[in-house]
């Protein structure tokens, strides 16, 4: 199956993955998202096909569920404010 990804959001200037050299997209609503007092996550899109998830702290089951929900919002292109990202897989 051939998947095509379209990102119409602008990538942050000068944000480049040090390993791959690909552009990195980070949005404020994906950065340091507090899931609980003990856990927070940051999501980034590297290139066109990689979703980087960084977790800090102790993740309980509810924190993992919150992370999965956030990942789904990023992939489907919706966020808490109700606007849509131009991000499709």
ChimeraX attribute file (.defattr): number of C-alpha atoms within 10 A of each C-alpha:
attribute: neighborCount
match mode: 1-to-1
recipient: residues
	/A:1	3
	/A:2	3
	/A:3	7
	/A:4	9
	/A:5	11
	/A:6	10
	/A:7	15
	/A:8	10
	/A:9	12
	/A:10	10
	/A:11	17
	/A:12	12
	/A:13	9
	/A:14	8
	/A:15	14
	/A:16	16
	/A:17	13
	/A:18	9
	/A:19	6
	/A:20	9
	/A:21	11
	/A:22	15
	/A:23	18
	/A:24	22
	/A:25	22
	/A:26	19
	/A:27	15
	/A:28	9
	/A:29	14
	/A:30	18
	/A:31	14
	/A:32	15
	/A:33	17
	/A:34	15
	/A:35	18
	/A:36	14
	/A:37	9
	/A:38	12
	/A:39	18
	/A:40	20
	/A:41	21
	/A:42	20
	/A:43	23
	/A:44	17
	/A:45	21
	/A:46	20
	/A:47	17
	/A:48	17
	/A:49	11
	/A:50	11
	/A:51	16
	/A:52	14
	/A:53	13
	/A:54	12
	/A:55	17
	/A:56	12
	/A:57	11
	/A:58	12
	/A:59	19
	/A:60	13
	/A:61	9
	/A:62	11
	/A:63	19
	/A:64	15
	/A:65	13
	/A:66	19
	/A:67	23
	/A:68	12
	/A:69	12
	/A:70	22
	/A:71	17
	/A:72	13
	/A:73	16
	/A:74	23
	/A:75	16
	/A:76	15
	/A:77	16
	/A:78	16
	/A:79	15
	/A:80	9
	/A:81	7
	/A:82	8
	/A:83	9
	/A:84	13
	/A:85	16
	/A:86	15
	/A:87	17
	/A:88	15
	/A:89	12
